[in-house]
Amino acid sequence: MARHSEKRDLLAEMVGTFILVFIGTGAVTMTKVAAAGHPFGVLEYLAIGTAFGVALMVAAYTVGPVSGAHLNPAVTIALAMENRLEKGRVIPYILAQCSGAILASLALLALLGSSGHGLGETTVGAWGIQGALGAEGALTALLVFTVLGLTEKSAPPGFAGLIIGLYLAASHLVGIPFSGNSLNPARSLGPAVILGGDPLRQLLPVYVVGPLVGALIGVAIYRWVKGEGLLS
């Protein structure tokens, strides 16, 4: 019975991440097409952020009751550090999330054809790798802090998906100019493995390291605010 439950959890993570990446990166791609080569501005940031935020809410309220709707390796690691997920389930969760992201990018590519229009890839912005890494780390830390606070037992029930989705939407206003605002290694992995080039070269140093370091910082801040030891 436990094995069937674990399979459902992994399927839920894969489907939920598919929803997030397909809707979110699809919005990036369609916004790029609509902009017809013009640089993005605040309205484009709002459109993309809204798409990602709403997609996260949809995934949270549909697959959340099954798997918790982590949808993000950084969130999974943070929750495992707080003993809200068994350590042995971390790697399977991450693999399910990455699979969902890759499938979402493949589905988007099938719709768009060989050009792909970038598939909503994340690449380093005008502030270079240092700026992108800093933005990914800082914004992921705040995301993890938000997730941990809203999903603890004493938090008001029913609001986590809404508020986390709103945070993700708002974070795009800050993060897009620096890094495209991934905050999620799986979200960047999907387009990167299909496109190659800069998205793939920048994946590890920016879009894996940044969010994972940010997750550690987010956990540390959460424990500090709660008055707990950083190594507890």
C-alpha positions in Angstrom: 0.0 0.0 0.0 2.8 2.4 0.9 4.5 1.7 -2.5 1.3 2.6 -4.3 1.1 5.8 -2.2 4.7 6.7 -3.1 3.9 6.2 -6.8 1.0 8.5 -6.6 3.1 11.1 -4.9 5.7 11.0 -7.6 3.1 11.1 -10.4 1.5 14.1 -8.7 4.8 15.9 -8.5 5.4 15.2 -12.2 2.0 16.4 -13.2 2.1 19.5 -11.0 5.6 20.5 -12.3 4.3 19.9 -15.8 1.5 22.4 -15.2 3.8 25.0 -13.7 6.4 24.8 -16.5 4.0 24.4 -19.4 1.9 27.3 -18.4 4.7 29.5 -17.1 7.2 29.0 -19.9 4.4 29.0 -22.5 3.5 32.5 -21.2 7.1 33.6 -21.6 7.2 32.2 -25.1 3.9 33.8 -26.2 4.9 37.1 -24.6 8.1 37.1 -26.6 6.2 36.4 -29.8 3.7 39.2 -29.0 6.6 41.6 -28.2 8.0 40.9 -31.7 11.6 41.5 -30.7 11.0 44.5 -28.4 12.6 44.4 -25.0 10.4 43.3 -22.1 9.0 45.9 -19.7 6.8 46.0 -16.6 3.7 44.8 -18.4 5.5 41.8 -19.8 7.0 41.0 -16.4 3.5 41.2 -14.9 2.0 38.9 -17.6 4.7 36.3 -17.1 4.6 36.5 -13.3 0.8 36.2 -13.3 1.0 33.1 -15.5 3.6 31.4 -13.2 1.7 32.4 -10.1 -1.7 31.1 -11.3 -0.1 27.9 -12.6 1.5 27.3 -9.2 -1.9 27.9 -7.5 -3.6 25.5 -9.8 -1.0 22.8 -9.2 -1.0 23.4 -5.4 -4.7 23.0 -5.1 -4.9 20.0 -7.4 -1.9 17.8 -6.6 -1.1 19.4 -3.2 -3.4 17.0 -1.3 -1.5 14.0 -2.9 2.2 15.0 -2.7 2.3 18.4 -1.0 3.0 20.1 -4.4 6.7 20.9 -3.9 7.2 21.3 -7.7 10.7 22.5 -7.1 13.9 20.6 -6.0 14.8 23.6 -3.8 11.5 23.4 -1.9 11.8 19.6 -1.6 15.3 19.9 0.0 14.1 22.6 2.4 11.1 20.5 3.5 13.3 17.5 4.0 15.7 19.6 6.2 12.7 20.5 8.3 11.7 16.8 8.6 8.5 17.3 6.6 9.6 14.8 4.0 11.5 11.5 4.5 15.1 11.9 3.4 14.8 8.8 1.2 12.1 10.5 -0.9 14.1 13.6 -1.8 15.8 12.1 -4.9 12.6 10.5 -6.3 10.7 13.7 -5.8 13.4 15.7 -7.6 13.5 13.2 -10.5 9.7 13.4 -10.8 9.9 17.2 -10.9 12.6 17.2 -13.5 10.7 14.7 -15.6 7.6 16.9 -15.5 9.6 19.9 -16.5 11.2 18.2 -19.5 7.9 16.8 -20.6 6.4 20.3 -20.4 9.1 21.7 -22.6 8.8 18.9 -25.1 5.0 19.5 -25.3 5.6 23.2 -25.8 8.1 22.4 -28.6 5.6 20.1 -30.2 3.1 23.0 -30.3 5.5 25.6 -31.5 7.6 23.6 -34.0 11.3 23.5 -34.5 11.9 27.1 -33.7 10.5 26.9 -30.2 10.9 30.6 -29.7 13.2 29.9 -26.8 10.8 27.7 -24.9 10.8 30.2 -22.0 14.5 29.5 -21.3 16.2 31.3 -18.4 19.5 33.1 -19.2 21.7 35.5 -17.4 20.7 39.1 -17.7 22.6 42.4 -18.0 24.1 42.2 -14.5 26.0 39.1 -15.4 26.4 35.8 -13.6 27.0 37.4 -10.3 23.8 39.3 -10.5 21.8 36.3 -11.7 23.3 34.1 -9.0 22.5 36.6 -6.3 18.9 37.1 -7.5 18.3 33.4 -7.8 19.7 32.8 -4.3 17.9 35.7 -2.6 14.5 35.2 -4.2 14.6 31.4 -3.6 15.5 32.0 0.0 12.4 34.2 0.4 10.3 31.6 -1.4 11.5 28.8 0.9 10.9 31.0 3.9 7.4 31.6 2.7 6.7 28.0 2.0 8.0 26.8 5.4 6.0 29.4 7.3 2.7 28.8 5.4 2.9 25.0 5.6 3.6 24.5 9.2 0.9 23.0 11.4 0.0 26.3 13.1 -0.5 28.2 9.9 -4.1 29.0 8.8 -5.2 26.2 6.5 -6.1 26.7 2.9 -4.1 29.8 2.1 -0.6 28.4 1.3 -1.2 27.8 -2.4 -2.7 31.3 -2.9 0.0 33.2 -1.0 3.0 31.2 -2.4 1.6 31.7 -5.9 1.3 35.5 -5.3 4.9 35.5 -4.0 6.1 33.7 -7.1 4.1 36.2 -9.3 5.6 39.2 -7.6 9.1 37.9 -7.6 9.2 38.1 -11.4 9.1 41.9 -11.2 12.5 41.7 -9.4 14.1 38.6 -10.9 13.4 38.7 -14.7 16.0 41.4 -15.5 18.7 39.5 -13.5 18.1 35.9 -14.4 14.6 35.3 -15.9 13.4 34.5 -12.4 13.6 30.7 -12.2 14.0 30.0 -8.5 13.5 26.3 -9.5 16.2 24.1 -11.0 13.5 21.9 -12.7 11.9 24.9 -14.3 15.2 25.9 -16.0 16.2 22.3 -16.8 13.2 21.6 -19.1 14.1 24.2 -21.8 17.9 23.9 -21.2 18.2 20.2 -22.1 16.2 20.7 -25.3 17.8 24.0 -26.4 21.4 23.5 -25.3 23.7 26.5 -25.7 23.7 29.2 -23.0 20.6 27.9 -21.1 22.4 24.6 -20.6 25.8 26.1 -19.9 24.4 28.4 -17.3 22.1 25.8 -15.7 24.5 24.4 -13.1 26.4 27.6 -12.0 23.3 29.8 -11.8 20.0 27.9 -11.9 21.0 24.9 -9.8 23.6 26.4 -7.4 21.6 29.7 -6.9 18.3 28.1 -5.9 19.9 25.4 -3.8 22.0 27.8 -1.8 18.9 30.0 -1.5 17.0 27.0 -0.1 19.7 26.6 2.6 19.6 30.3 3.4 15.7 30.2 3.6 15.8 27.3 6.0 18.4 29.2 8.2 16.3 32.3 8.2 13.1 30.3 9.1 14.9 28.6 12.0 16.4 31.9 13.2 13.0 33.6 13.2 11.5 30.7 15.1 14.3 30.8 17.6 15.7 27.4 16.7 19.3 26.4 16.2 20.6 26.5 12.6 21.7 22.9 12.9 18.6 21.5 14.6 
